[in-house]
């Protein structure tokens, strides 16, 4: 009966819509690599799947007739709660099948690239499952109460957008920057709240007493959607450094180490032995080391939107060649061009190789001291 309800109802269309939206959120049109594991599941959790599920549930709950008698008999249930439950389950199945394919594709890429599995990385994925169930139940209730499906859909999505402001339980992302892991107690409480909401909403929908429906529906949604629980804790292991020679990334970005090393090592080698030049690359921006930042990569582990890695190289060295008073001026551009080989450094390249290295050392020393007289001599 569930498959018949899924096939004849909104299930296939919902699966397709959720799959497309989730795929584009994870990979875009350029197959970007969404990792590590926690970012993969948190991105899925932040995809606007609930409005799609809600709309499908409203439409399906408000449609009482089947396309033919065979389908009607095959999908019928004796008790009202069973009929409502079957409608709810078919919508949930449609939503989860839509999530499945993009998640599996992302999981395969995580395994291939050896992405870091933060403790409890799967909690956002579990929350997605419960959120799909909750919004399917909410849509079921609205579809039972409101005869006009379009009105119910618009009303429900409006409430969702108004309530899901980035701080509620149904739509949030992990904090920007740093290494984070889910707080198990908060996620478990969220799951329980969503599960209880599903039970209550289906039970009320089965009762089919419109006068009692609005209050529990609104209360259940507001309680779940406007919570202020802290979902995240610092992941100390994820913040640990993973190094190859003198090039380091945090453990959460370990799947990017090969690409970072390929860019940083030639830069370090070129200035090796020059007084004041960096000898390491790390995620900490100090001006004394190359600054390692996160990369946007494709599924092959190559950088996106940065042909030849020019932007990333300049970002790496920027704090070194542009300290304080030497912020991105003619001299800092010349120093960067000589160091990276990107652009013209004619004023430096006219010198002998040894003189070039002395010029670079003098520039670093003068720039860090903000010695304008010494910088003027180097022009």
C-alpha positions, 0 to 999 in steps of 0.5 A: 500500500505504501508504494502505491500511495507513493507512486500515485501521489506526490512521491515521485515528483517530491523525490525528484525535486528534493534530489535536484535541490540537494544535489545543487546545494552539495555539488552545484553545476561544477561538482564541488567537493563538500567536505569533510563529513560534518560539512556534508551532513550540515549542508544537507540539513540546511537545504530547504527541503522542508517547504517541498515536503510540506507542499507535497503533504498538503497536496496529497492530504487534500486529495481524497480520490484516487485515479481509479478503483483499483488504486483506491482499494489497494491504498485504502485503510480501515481506520482514519489514522491508518489512512492519514499515516499512510499518506504521511509515510508516502510523503516522508519516503519521497523526501528521503529518497530524494536526499539519498542519492546526493548523500551517497555520492557525497559519502563516496567522495568523502571516502575517496578523499579521506575526509575527516569524520568529526565526532557525531558527524551524522547528527545533522543527517538524522535531524534531516530525517526527523525534520522531513517527518515533522514537516510531512505531518504538518502538511498533512494536518494543513491539507486535512483542515484547508480544502484549498491546497494552494492556500494551505501551501502558501500559508505553511511556507510563509510560516516556515520562512518567517520562523526559520531565521537561521536560529531555530531548530529546523534551519541552522548551520555550523558556526563559520571558522574553527572546528566544531562538532555536534552537541549530542544532547542538543541534537537528541532533544531536537530529535525527540521534539520533532518525533513528538511533533509528528505523533501529535500532528498525525493524531490530531489530523486523524481526529479531523476536528478542525476547531482543535487543529490550529492551536496544537499545530502552531504550538508544535511548530513554534516550540520546535522552530524557535529553540535557542539550544546550543548545538555545537561544541569545539572539536579539539581534535579537528583543530589539531595540525596535520603536517607534511614537512613544514606545511600544515592544515587542521585535521578537519581540512586534511583532505586538502593537504595534498593540494595545499602542499603543492602550492606552499612548498615551492613558495617556501623553497624559493625564499629558503635561507632569506632572513625574515622569510617564512619557513612554515605554512599553517592555518594561523595568520601571523605574517611570519608564516604562509597562511593556509586557508580553506579551498573550494575544490572539485570532486577530483581535489582541484581548486575551483575558480582559481586558474593556476592557483594565482589567488590562493598563492597571493592569499598565502603570502599577503600577510608576509609581503603586506604587513601593516604600513606596507599594505598592498602598494607598489612595492608589496606587489613587486615582492609578491610578483617576484615570489610567486612568479605571477605578474611582472616584477621587472624592478627586481628581475633586473637584478642578479639572482643574489641581489634579488634575494637581498632586495626581498630580505631588505623589503621584508625587514623595512616593511615590518618596521614600517621604515618608510625611508628604507622602503623609499630606497628600494623603489 
